[in-house]
């Protein structure tokens, strides 16, 4: 799953009511816009290895939807037109994960993995969310050390303390207040959903379909809640809990369950006879070795020149484990790290994206995480949760209940988080792997319950994050493709073995 930041707590109540409680008014305004879409200046997209048919355009939207006549920002989006105009149904929005990611280039890569009849049916639409990429970007100009994965991801100290995490939170929050500009306060999931509806209107579409994955499933669910009558066929792939009280805190909490669901698969693979990267003789021994190495690296980190941080400590080791469980294809890299750590050595440092890309992505992540809902400010509250998590879920070292940048975020949420309900048309097909480290099945079942009759869920007996055309299976892929082309879903929830 890949994550985010920011909120502002008592914005004028009237603005919150206007923006959240009147989706039908918003939709009617968009109806007029869709009847007379603005002229779009489609141009060749920037980038390499793009399909020559992909074209890009931009529109302006309000930075603050409570002040629609105020400052504007730019949204960048792309499309590859449907390949058979005679069977074209509409636009399929590719809603990216994150937060802190975009899909502007996805029509040219991920989109071309879609079956031919799906590509015949839809224009494939990618976009960069507000604040990210080629849309109006933000940056907090974080220190280099704060670009490390183990800074934004809330890993506690080896003794369970969050003192260093709270110091990091204050430093990163101050950087965003100083350098993020006014847009940093207006990056949120609800605003991303509103932006999607502005793109819909600009395209002249009465309704849209979508293929959303990971965090994007939350964006898709929020869009369904705010604009229910603008939804055609929505596929939500790899789903998190819709907990409207904790929001992203609940997504982080999912890692403790996700790791326990997935590590046994890795351990069986890593103990298999004949495996060139075999770690131990049995799955139980692989787990014991991992926990032992993590504890040793807590006490005695190994120098790791060129990495960020420049040491392999226990938390870097645990984070690498989580990253390695996203896709079974990554098991060998995790096994080799374990083998190296056992010898007291390190592999070559992982290659990081360019600093400017990281600065932008992490700023959007932080803003989304912190603006969607307020986080606790008390170190004591975090440390209590960390102790409970460590006792029950030792693989993740208490991280899923730790303190992110949001513990010191300088802005209150602008509006309450959107509550996902079962009210609205039945237009959603969920697909979920049984073993998913970032969005575990338990969270997906909570979203399924919240959507009620609006959704049908396909559970795939597979391992990895993302199911459709990725780590799932042929049964799940067929079911999703059939829905996108025909609109027909299974009559009830199904399991694909």
N, C-alpha and C positions, 0 to 999 in steps of 0.2 A: 504494500500500500504505500505509500510514500507520503508530509504533514505541515501545520500552519499557525496563524496568529491574529489577534486584536479585537477590540470592542469598545463601545461607549455607553455607559449605563443609564443615565436618565436623560435621554434626548427628549425633546418636547414630546409628551405623550401623544399629542395630536399627529406628529409626523409618523410615529410608529403605527398608530391606528390607520393613517392614510395609506402607508406603504404595505402593511401586512393584511389588514382586515378588508381591503377592497380590491381583491384580485380581479373581480369581474369588471370593476370600473377600469382597471388597468387594461384588461383584455379588450374592452370595448374601444378604448383609445387606440390600441394596437390594431383593431379591426380596420379602423379608418386608414391607419398607416399602411396596412397590408393591401388595401384597395388601391392606394396611390403610392407605391413604393418610391423612395427617392432614387434618382439616377445614381448608379454605382459605376465607378471608374475602375473596371477590371484591368489589371496589368499582370505581367509575368511576375511570379513570386521570386523573391531572393532565396538563394540557397543552392546546394549541390544535390545531385542525384534525385531531383524532383521529376515527376512525370510531366512531360511538356504540356499536357492538357490542364495542369493545375494552374489556376489563376487566383489572384489576391485582390482584395479591396479593403477599404476602411470606412467606418462611419463614426460620427461623434455622438456621445451619450452624456447625460449629466454625471458629473463626478459624484454629486449628492442627489439621490432621487427625491429627497424631501425638499430640494431647491431646484426644480427642473429648469429654471431659467438662469441658473448660476453657471459656474465654471464647467466647461466641457472637457472630456478626455476622449482619446481615440481608441477604438477597438479594431484590431486587424483580424480578418478572417479569410478563408480560402475555399475553393470548391473545385471538384472535378465533376463536370456534368454527367448526368445519367447516360449510360452507353447506348441505350435504346430509347429514343424519344417516344416511340409508340407505347411503351409499357411504363414510362416514367410515372411515379406516384407523387414524389415530392422530395424533400430534403432530409437527409440523415445526418444529424449533428453528431460528431465524434467528441464526446465530453471527456476531457483528460483527467487522469488521477492527479495526485498531489496531496494537499494544495502546494502550488509552486511549480506547476508544469503546464504545458500548452499542447495543443493538437494541430497547430497551423500546418505542419508538414505531414500530418497523419493520412490525409487522403492519398498521398503518393507512396506510402509504405504500408502501414497497417490496413488502410482502406483497400489496397489492391490485393490483399489476402482474402477479401470477401468473395463468396461464390459469384459467378457471372450473373446469375439471375438477380442477386441483390444489387450488383453494380448497374444492371439494366434498369432497376426500379427507382434508384435514388441518385440525386446529386449528393456527393460526399462533401460534407462541410466540416472544416477544421477552424479553430480559432485560438488566439492567445487571450487568456482572461485578463481583466483589468489589472494593470500594474506589471504585467509580465511580457517579456519578449518584445514583439513588434507592436503590441498595444502600448499605450502610454506607460512607460516603465517606472518603477520605484527602486531605490537602493538606500540602505541605511549606512553604507560604508562601515561595515563591521571590521573589527580587527581580524587579522588573518587567523589567529587561533580560534576565533568564534565561528569560523566557517567550517570547523570540524564537525563531522556527523555527531560526535558524542557531546557537542555543546547544545545543539538544538534539540536533539533527542535527550530526554531528561534522565541521564544516568547519575545515580547518587555516588558518593564517595564509598570506598570499600567498607567503612564502618556504618554506612547507612545515612550519614549526615547529608544535608542539602545546603550546607553553608556555602560551598563553592558554587553550587547551582544558583543560589539566590544572588550571589555576587555577579555571576555571569548574566543572570536575568536583568539586573539593574543596569549593567554596562550595555547590553544589547538594546534594552528599552530606551536608554538615554540616547544611543546612537540613532534609533529610529525617530525619536522626538526631534533630534537635532537635524537630521539629514533626510528624513523620509518625505518631507513636504506634506501638504494637506491631503494628498491622495491616500497616504498610509492609513488614515482614519476611515476610509470608505471602501476598503477591500474586505469583502465578506461573501459568504456563500449566497445569501439572499440577493446581494447586488450582482453576483455573477449570474444568477438565474434571471434577474431583470435584464441584464445585458443580453442574454441569449434571446429574450423575447424581442429586444430591439433589433437584433440581427435577423430574426424571423421576419419581422415587419419589413426590414430593408430588402429582404429577398422576395417580398411579395407573397409569402406563404401564409395560408390561413391556419395551418397546423404544421407541426414538425414531428419527425421521428428522431430517435436518438439511440446511440450505442455508447453507454457510459461505463467506465470501469473504475474500481477502487474508490477513492474520494469522489470521483465523478458521479458515482451512484447516489451520493448524498446531494450533489448539485441537481441531478436528475429528479430525485424525490422532492426536493424543494421546488423545482420548476413545476412538477406535477401538482404540488400543493397550491402554489401561487397562481398558476395559469392552467387549471385542469382542463379547460375546453380548448386549449391550444395543443394538446398532446394527441399524437396519432398512434405510433407503435414505439414503445420505449423498452429497450433492453438494458437492464441493470446487472452488470457483471462484476462479481466479487464485492459483496455488500457489507457495509458496516452497520452497527447499531444506530437507530434514529434517536437515541436518548437526547431529548431536547433540554434536559437540565445540565448534563455534563458535556454534550456534543463531542468535541475532539478529545477531551480527557477520557471519554469512554472508548474512543478508537484506540488511544494509546493503551488503555487497560486490556484491550483485546489481544495484545502481543503476548501476555502471560499465558493465555489459553492457547493462542495460535502456536507458540513455540512448543508447548507440550503435545499438541496435536501432530506436529510435523517432525519433531526431532526423532521420534522412533523410526520414521521412514528413512531419514538420513543414517541413523545408527545401524539399521539393517543393511543398507547399501554399503556403509563403511566397514562392516564386519564380514562382508561376503567373500568367501574363498575365491581366489583368482582375480580379485580386484587389484589393479596395480597401485591404487591409492588406499589400500586397506589400512585401517587405523588400529583395529583390535580384533580379537578372536570372536567376540560376541557383541550383540547390541548393548547389553547391559554394561560391558566393559567400555564401550565407546562413550556412553553417558558418564560413567564414573571418571574417565580420563578427561572429558571436557570440563567437568566441574572442578577436578583437581588442578588442571592447567589454569582455569580462570582464577582460582584462589591464589595460585602461585604468582600469576602475573599481577594480581592486586598488590602483593607484597614486594615483588621483584620484577618490575617492568623491564622489557628488553629494548635497547636503543633501536630505533627504526628510522634512520636518516632518510629525508625526503618525504616522509609521511606527515600527516597532520592529524593529531600531534606526532612528534618525532619519537614516539615510543609505542611499543605494543604492550599496553596495560590490560588489566582484566576487562574493563569496559569496552575497549576497542575490540578485544577478542570476542566478547559477547555480541557486540554490534555486528561484527563480521559473520558470526553465526546466524543472526537474524537475516542479514542480507543473503546469506547462502541458502536459506530455506525458502526464498521466494520462488525458486525454480530448480527442479531436480538437476538441470543441466549445470548448475553452479556447485553441486556437491563436491566435485574434485578439488576446486579451489579451497573450500572449507577444510576438506580432509588434509590437503597439503599444508595449510596453515597450522593445523593441529600437530602434524608430524614435525614441522619445523620448530614449533614452540616446545615440543617435548625434547628436542635436541638443544634448545637454547639458541636457535637461530631464527631469522625472519626471511620471508620471501622478498622480492622486489616490491617497493612501495606501490600502492594502487595509484593509478593515474586519475587525477582530479580534473573536473571541467575547468575551463578558464575562469580566473577569479571574477571577472565581471559577470559571467553567467551565474556563478554561485551567489554573488552578492544580490543579484536580482531575484533569483529563485528563493533564497532564504528569507529575503525581506517579504516576499509575497506569502511564503509559508507562515512566517511569524505573524503577519498581519491577519491572515485568515484565522489562524488558531485563536488569536487573542481577541479579535473583534466579534467573533460569532457569539461568544459567551464569556462572562467574567470567570477567572480562575481564582482559587484560594490564594491568600497572601501570607498565610501563616506557615512557617517552616515546620512547626510542630505537627500540623495536619498532614503534611507530606511525609514526614518521617514515620508517623504512625502507619500510614498506608504502605510505605516501603517495607517496614518490618513485617507486616501481615503478608505482603506479596512474596517476600523472600522465603517465608516459612512454607507457603503453599506452592510456590512456583520458582524453585531455585535457579532454573536455567536463565531467567531474565534479570536476576540480581536486584529486583525492586524497581527497575526503570519504568515499567508501565504506570506506576503511581507517583513518579517523581515530578520535580518542579521545572517547568519550561520557562522561556522568556516571559510567558504570560503572567507569571507570579509577580512581576513588577511592571506590567504594561502600563504606560502612562495615560491611556484613554479608556473610558468606560464604553461598553457596547452602545451603539446608536439605537438599537431596537432589540426586542426579545428574539431569541432564536425561533425559527419556524417549527411548528409542531406537525409532524407527519401523521395524517389520519386516514381513515377508510372512506372519506367522503370525496366523491369524484368519479369520473368514468373509469371503466376497467380496461386500461390500456398498457399495463406493465407486465413484462415477462422477466423474472429474475432468474439468473443462472449462477450457481455457486458450487465451487469445489468443496468436497467434504473436508479436505485438509488444506488450510490456507493460513499461513503464518501471520499475515497482516490484517486480513478480514476473516476471522474464523467463522465457521458455520453457526456458532451460537449467536453472534451478532446479526448475521443474515436472517436467522429465524425471528429475531426481534423486529427487524424491518418488515419481514413477511407478515407478522402478526399485526403490525401497525397499519399496513396497507389494506388488510382484510380482503374483501372481494375485488379490490382494484387490481390485484396481482395474482399470478400463478408462478410457482417456483419450481425450477429444475435443479435438483441436487445431483452433482456429478461425483462419482466415486473415483476421484483423482486427487493429485497432490500438486500444490503450487498456487501462486497468486495469479489471477486471471484465468478464466475458463474458456470462453468462446474463442475458437481458433488459436488457442495458446496451450495451456496445460490441462485442458479438459479431455473430452473424448468425442468420438464420431457421433454418438447418440445425442449428446448435448449440442454439438455443432449443428446437426440436422434440425433439431427442434427450434433453435434460434433462427436459423436461416429460413425455415418454413414460415415462421411467424413474421419475419420481416417482409417476405415476398407476398404472403397470402393474408396476413392478419390473423391466422388461426393459431390458437394456443391449445395446449392440452386442457382437457376439461377440469382437471384437478392437478394438484402438485404431483410431480413424478420424480423418480430416482433413476439416473442413468448409470448402470453398472458396467 
